[in-house]
């Protein structure tokens, strides 16, 4: 269950420039006079404009319902002590020992699969399955007890070679025509131990290659053709094979489940930021269509209220998706040793590391050149007889396309700066 954010108060960094009416420019600069495809709506016959936006509104309703109802159930399984719980926590972007974290340790305490909801996306559920082959869970009883059918895909984790029980489980999953992935965990510990024992003869790349080839050979001997094994450290997700595992998910999951997983993926590379930005951008037209629907109702102030509500929802998703909320940034600081204040110092947007409120959104909208004029024109046009409503809907669509587009660009650039600062990426 999602817990209340305890870090709701924002530090007053000097990066917020709304008091001076200045909004930070992104690499993709906001240009209010730049023509877009959407602005063709205004030039249409009012009836055609209304029909076109109505179609977009229906598409938006369908898409947003599907987006909100898409659940993703991910099973994490393997032998006891393989690092399942730590992996579950890492995927959810929280540290071991945090409130709501999966308990870690070598002892298998649970008889049942335990659901761990993502803190920002509760429709994405990671299931920590009990260790297969324990005295509490002999392999013969395991398959029936955990109910393999209810999971979308499986991650089979081992801290050594994959054993008989791992292989048996994978074979049963394969019979169900579901996806499964072999993850060799605790790679950072293996490298540390190997370096300590070999000292001057240590070769990191050779060690990684040997570990992977050893795992692959064992799986091939068990009858798996061309098995993929991903080397992962739950404490250093940005290293080793975790980015490759993410890419594999993207190619093999259905679109909506793929998008749900992408939104919950921790920021482990600049490529992930770019993919999230692209996914967020593809949804803007649906928010704009919902805004247009609000403009169709001739009640003073309603359209602006609808726009602000839509923008709060969109911006909150951007902030969480890019890892710019306060709890996530504090966890990154703890994990990397880079202070929270140092991470905060590289942020430009006043919407990052802040509570996204209607007052803050309105101030941001007012600071964007041309937006205030568009909002005023939209409010006034709704009361023009016959043609006013279609014009207002078109203007609302344009406004709610431009504003989140620019905010998205700035927040994506903030996420890149935070990632570089935390992980030293160029």
C-alpha positions in Angstrom: 0.0 0.0 0.0 1.2 3.4 -0.9 2.4 5.5 2.1 2.0 9.2 2.6 5.0 11.2 1.4 6.8 12.5 4.5 9.0 14.9 2.6 6.3 17.3 1.5 8.2 20.5 2.5 10.5 21.9 -0.1 13.8 23.5 0.6 14.0 27.1 -0.7 16.7 26.8 -3.4 17.7 29.8 -5.4 16.7 28.0 -8.6 13.0 29.1 -8.5 12.7 32.2 -10.6 8.9 32.5 -10.7 9.1 35.6 -8.5 10.8 37.4 -11.4 8.5 36.1 -14.1 11.4 34.0 -15.6 10.9 30.4 -16.6 14.1 28.4 -17.3 14.7 27.7 -20.9 15.3 24.1 -22.0 17.3 22.9 -25.0 14.0 22.6 -26.8 13.0 26.2 -26.3 9.3 27.2 -25.8 8.2 29.3 -28.7 4.7 30.6 -28.5 4.6 31.8 -32.1 5.9 28.5 -33.5 3.2 26.9 -35.7 2.1 23.4 -34.8 -0.2 20.8 -36.4 -2.7 21.4 -33.6 -3.1 25.0 -34.6 -4.7 23.9 -37.8 -7.9 23.3 -35.7 -8.5 27.0 -35.5 -8.6 27.4 -39.2 -11.1 24.7 -39.7 -14.8 25.2 -40.1 -16.3 25.3 -36.6 -18.3 22.1 -37.2 -15.2 20.2 -38.5 -13.1 21.6 -35.6 -15.7 20.2 -33.1 -15.8 16.8 -34.8 -12.0 16.5 -34.9 -11.6 17.4 -31.2 -14.5 15.1 -30.3 -12.7 12.2 -31.9 -9.5 13.1 -30.0 -11.5 13.3 -26.8 -12.9 9.8 -27.3 -9.4 8.5 -28.0 -8.2 10.3 -24.9 -10.9 8.7 -22.7 -10.0 5.2 -24.0 -6.3 5.7 -23.6 -6.5 7.2 -20.1 -8.8 4.4 -18.9 -6.5 1.8 -20.3 -3.5 3.5 -18.8 -5.0 3.8 -15.3 -6.3 0.2 -15.4 -3.1 -1.5 -16.7 -1.7 -3.8 -14.0 1.6 -5.4 -14.1 2.4 -8.4 -11.9 6.1 -9.3 -11.8 7.2 -12.4 -9.9 10.7 -12.5 -8.4 11.8 -16.0 -7.5 14.7 -18.2 -6.8 16.5 -20.1 -4.0 16.6 -18.6 -0.5 19.4 -16.1 0.0 19.7 -15.2 -3.6 19.0 -11.6 -3.1 15.3 -11.5 -4.2 14.1 -9.0 -1.5 17.0 -6.6 -2.2 16.2 -6.8 -5.9 12.5 -6.0 -5.3 13.5 -3.0 -3.3 16.0 -1.8 -5.9 13.4 -2.0 -8.7 11.0 0.0 -6.6 13.6 2.7 -6.0 13.8 2.2 -2.3 16.6 1.1 0.0 16.8 -1.9 2.3 15.4 -0.9 5.6 13.2 1.9 4.3 9.5 2.0 5.3 7.7 -0.5 3.1 10.8 -2.2 2.0 10.9 -6.0 1.6 12.7 -7.5 4.6 16.1 -8.9 3.6 18.3 -11.6 5.1 19.2 -15.2 4.4 16.3 -16.7 6.3 13.1 -17.6 4.3 10.4 -16.4 6.6 7.3 -16.3 4.4 5.1 -19.2 3.2 3.3 -17.1 0.7 4.1 -14.7 -2.1 4.2 -11.1 -0.8 3.0 -8.2 -2.9 5.1 -5.0 -2.9 3.4 -2.1 -4.7 5.5 0.5 -6.4 5.4 3.7 -4.2 4.4 6.0 -7.1 2.7 3.5 -9.5 0.5 1.1 -7.4 -0.7 -0.8 -10.4 2.8 -2.2 -10.8 3.2 -5.0 -8.2 6.4 -6.9 -7.5 5.8 -10.3 -5.9 8.5 -11.7 -3.7 7.9 -15.4 -4.0 9.0 -17.8 -1.3 12.3 -19.5 -2.0 11.9 -22.7 -3.9 13.4 -25.9 -2.4 13.3 -24.9 1.3 12.0 -27.2 4.0 8.9 -25.1 4.2 8.6 -25.2 0.4 9.7 -28.4 -1.2 10.0 -28.1 -5.0 7.1 -30.6 -5.5 4.6 -28.4 -3.7 6.0 -25.0 -4.9 4.4 -24.8 -8.4 0.9 -25.3 -7.2 1.1 -23.1 -4.1 2.4 -19.9 -5.7 -0.1 -19.8 -8.6 2.2 -19.1 -11.6 -0.7 -18.2 -13.9 -1.4 -14.8 -12.3 2.0 -13.2 -13.1 2.9 -11.4 -16.3 6.6 -12.5 -16.3 9.2 -14.0 -14.0 12.6 -13.1 -12.9 14.6 -16.1 -11.6 17.4 -15.0 -9.4 20.5 -16.9 -8.3 23.7 -15.8 -6.5 25.6 -18.8 -7.9 24.9 -21.2 -10.7 21.2 -21.9 -11.5 20.3 -25.1 -9.7 17.9 -27.9 -10.4 14.9 -26.1 -8.8 15.5 -22.9 -10.8 15.6 -25.0 -14.0 12.5 -26.9 -13.1 10.6 -23.7 -12.4 11.7 -22.1 -15.7 10.6 -25.2 -17.5 7.1 -25.0 -16.0 6.9 -21.3 -16.8 7.9 -22.1 -20.4 5.1 -24.6 -20.7 2.7 -21.8 -19.8 4.1 -19.7 -22.6 5.1 -16.9 -20.2 8.3 -14.9 -20.2 11.1 -15.6 -17.7 14.6 -14.1 -17.2 17.6 -15.5 -15.5 19.3 -12.9 -13.3 22.7 -13.7 -11.7 22.8 -11.5 -8.6 25.4 -10.1 -6.2 27.9 -9.5 -9.0 29.5 -6.7 -7.0 30.3 -9.1 -4.2 31.8 -11.6 -6.6 34.0 -9.0 -8.1 35.2 -7.8 -4.7 36.0 -11.4 -3.6 37.8 -12.2 -6.8 39.9 -9.0 -6.7 40.7 -9.7 -3.1 41.9 -13.3 -3.8 43.7 -12.6 -7.1 45.1 -9.2 -6.3 47.5 -8.2 -9.1 46.1 -10.8 -11.4 42.5 -9.6 -11.2 40.7 -8.9 -14.5 37.2 -7.5 -14.1 36.0 -8.1 -17.6 37.3 -11.7 -17.6 35.7 -12.4 -14.3 32.3 -11.1 -15.6 32.7 -13.2 -18.8 33.6 -16.3 -16.8 30.6 -15.9 -14.5 28.2 -15.4 -17.4 29.6 -18.3 -19.5 29.5 -20.6 -16.5 25.8 -19.8 -15.9 24.9 -20.2 -19.6 26.7 -23.5 -19.9 24.7 -24.9 -16.9 21.4 -23.8 -18.5 22.4 -25.3 -21.9 23.3 -28.6 -20.2 19.8 -28.5 -18.8 18.2 -28.2 -22.2 17.8 -24.4 -22.7 18.8 -23.2 -26.1 20.6 -19.9 -26.3 19.7 -18.8 -22.7 20.2 -15.2 -21.7 21.8 -14.5 -18.3 21.8 -11.0 -16.9 24.5 -10.0 -14.4 23.1 -7.6 -11.9 24.0 -5.8 -8.7 21.0 -4.5 -6.8 23.2 -1.8 -5.3 24.5 -0.6 -8.6 21.7 -1.0 -11.1 23.3 1.4 -13.5 26.2 -1.0 -14.0 26.6 -4.5 -15.5 23.6 -6.0 -17.3 20.6 -4.3 -15.8 20.2 -1.8 -18.6 20.2 -4.7 -21.1 17.5 -6.4 -19.0 15.4 -3.3 -19.2 15.8 -3.3 -23.0 14.8 -6.9 -23.2 11.6 -6.2 -21.3 10.8 -3.4 -23.7 11.0 -5.7 -26.7 9.0 -8.6 -25.2 6.1 -7.0 -23.3 2.8 -5.8 -24.7 2.7 -2.0 -25.3 0.7 -0.9 -22.3 2.5 -3.2 -19.9 5.8 -2.1 -21.4 4.8 1.6 -20.7 3.8 0.7 -17.1 7.1 -0.9 -16.5 9.0 1.9 -18.1 7.4 4.5 -15.8 8.5 2.5 -12.7 12.0 1.8 -13.9 14.7 3.6 -11.8 16.9 6.1 -13.6 19.9 3.9 -14.5 21.1 5.7 -17.7 20.5 8.7 -19.8 18.8 6.4 -22.3 16.1 5.6 -19.8 15.5 9.3 -19.3 15.1 9.7 -23.1 12.7 6.8 -23.3 10.6 8.1 -20.5 10.5 11.5 -22.1 9.3 10.0 -25.3 6.6 8.0 -23.6 5.4 11.0 -21.6 5.3 13.1 -24.8 3.1 10.6 -26.5 0.4 11.1 -23.9 0.2 14.9 -24.1 -2.4 14.8 -26.9 -4.7 12.9 -24.6 -4.3 15.5 -21.9 -5.0 18.2 -24.4 -8.1 16.5 -25.6 -9.4 16.3 -22.1 -8.7 20.0 -21.7 -10.7 20.7 -24.9 -13.6 18.8 -23.4 -13.5 21.1 -20.4 -13.6 24.2 -22.6 -16.8 23.0 -24.2 -18.8 23.8 -21.0 -19.6 27.5 -20.9 -19.1 28.0 -17.1 -16.7 30.8 -16.2 -13.5 29.5 -14.7 -14.3 25.8 -15.3 -11.9 25.4 -18.2 -8.9 26.8 -16.3 -9.7 24.6 -13.3 -9.8 21.6 -15.6 -6.5 22.6 -17.2 -4.8 23.0 -13.9 -6.0 19.6 -12.6 -4.8 18.0 -15.8 -1.4 19.7 -15.6 -1.0 18.7 -11.9 -1.6 15.1 -12.8 0.8 15.2 -15.8 3.6 17.1 -14.0 3.4 14.8 -10.9 3.9 11.8 -13.3 6.9 13.6 -14.9 8.5 14.4 -11.5 8.1 10.8 -10.2 9.1 9.2 -13.5 12.3 11.2 -13.8 13.2 10.5 -10.1 12.9 14.2 -9.1 10.6 13.8 -6.1 12.2 14.4 -2.7 12.1 10.9 -1.4 13.7 9.4 -4.5 16.4 12.1 -4.6 17.3 11.5 -0.9 17.6 7.8 -1.6 19.9 8.4 -4.5 22.0 10.7 -2.3 22.2 7.9 0.3 23.0 5.3 -2.3 25.7 7.2 -4.1 27.2 9.3 -1.3 26.5 12.6 -3.2 24.7 14.9 -0.8 21.0 15.8 -1.3 21.9 19.5 -1.4 24.4 18.9 -4.2 21.8 17.1 -6.2 19.3 19.8 -5.5 21.8 22.5 -6.6 21.9 21.2 -10.3 18.1 21.4 -10.6 16.6 24.3 -12.6 12.9 23.7 -12.6 10.8 25.0 -9.6 8.5 22.0 -10.1 11.2 19.4 -9.2 11.7 18.4 -5.5 8.5 20.3 -4.8 4.8 19.7 -4.0 3.0 20.3 -7.3 0.0 22.5 -6.3 -2.5 24.5 -8.3 -0.9 27.8 -7.2 2.5 26.7 -8.4 1.2 25.4 -11.7 -0.7 28.7 -12.3 2.5 30.7 -11.6 4.4 28.5 -14.0 1.8 28.9 -16.7 1.7 32.7 -16.2 5.5 32.9 -16.5 5.5 31.3 -20.0 5.3 33.9 -22.7 2.1 33.7 -24.7 0.3 31.3 -22.4 -1.6 34.0 -20.5 -2.9 35.5 -23.8 -4.0 32.1 -25.0 -5.9 31.4 -21.8 -7.6 34.8 -21.9 -8.6 34.3 -25.6 -10.0 30.9 -24.7 -12.1 32.2 -21.9 -13.5 35.1 -24.0 -14.2 33.0 -27.1 -16.5 30.6 -25.4 -19.2 33.2 -25.2 -19.2 34.1 -28.9 -22.4 32.7 -30.4 -22.2 29.6 -32.6 -18.5 29.5 -33.2 -17.2 30.3 -29.7 -17.2 26.8 -28.2 -15.2 25.1 -31.1 -12.7 28.0 -31.0 -12.3 27.7 -27.2 -11.8 24.0 -27.5 -9.1 24.5 -30.1 -7.3 27.1 -28.0 -7.6 24.9 -25.0 -6.1 22.0 -26.9 -3.2 24.2 -28.0 -2.5 25.6 -24.6 -2.5 22.2 -22.9 -0.2 20.8 -25.6 2.4 23.5 -25.3 2.7 24.0 -21.6 3.4 20.3 -20.6 5.7 19.9 -23.6 7.9 22.7 -22.3 7.8 21.5 -18.7 8.6 18.0 -19.8 11.7 19.2 -21.6 13.0 21.2 -18.6 12.3 18.3 -16.2 14.0 15.8 -18.5 17.1 18.0 -18.5 17.0 18.3 -14.7 16.9 14.5 -14.5 20.0 14.2 -16.8 21.9 16.7 -14.6 21.0 14.9 -11.4 22.0 11.5 -12.9 25.4 13.0 -14.1 26.0 14.5 -10.7 25.0 11.3 -8.8 26.8 8.7 -11.0 29.5 10.8 -12.7 28.1 10.1 -16.1 29.3 12.4 -18.9 
